[in-house]
C-alpha cells in the first residue's frame, strides 16, 4: 500500500475501492494541539482539491482538501469526542474519512512518500 500526499499536506491511501484520507504528521505538528474537527457528511461528493473538512487548533483553523474526487462513505467517529487523536497518530488512527474514489488516475497528480519528504525539505 502506498500513501500519496498533496502539497497542502493531506494523505490518501487506496485499498481496493476505498480511499482513506487524513492530514500528514507534518500538518498535525504545524497545527499544534487540535481542538475540533469538522468532518464531512457521509454521502457528500467532492472533487479533487475541494474543501473536504475543517480542523481547528490552538494555533489556527485550516481547511482539509480532498486528495481525490469521490463520495464520502465513512468518517472517523472517534474524532468527534477526541480530535487530539490526529496529533497522536495523524497517519494512522487519526484518519479523517474514507472515500469511494471517482477516478484513481487522479493519484498521478499527488506525491508518493519519497517525493513528499523532498517537498518538505524544500519548505524549510
Buried (B, 14 or more C-beta within 10 A) or exposed (E): EEBBBBEBBBBBBBEEEBBBBBBBBBBBEBBEEBBEBBBBEEEBBBBBBEEBBBBBBEEEEBEBBBBBBBBBBBBBEEBEEBBBBBBEBBBEBBBBBBBBBBEEEBBEEBBEBEEBEEBBEEEE
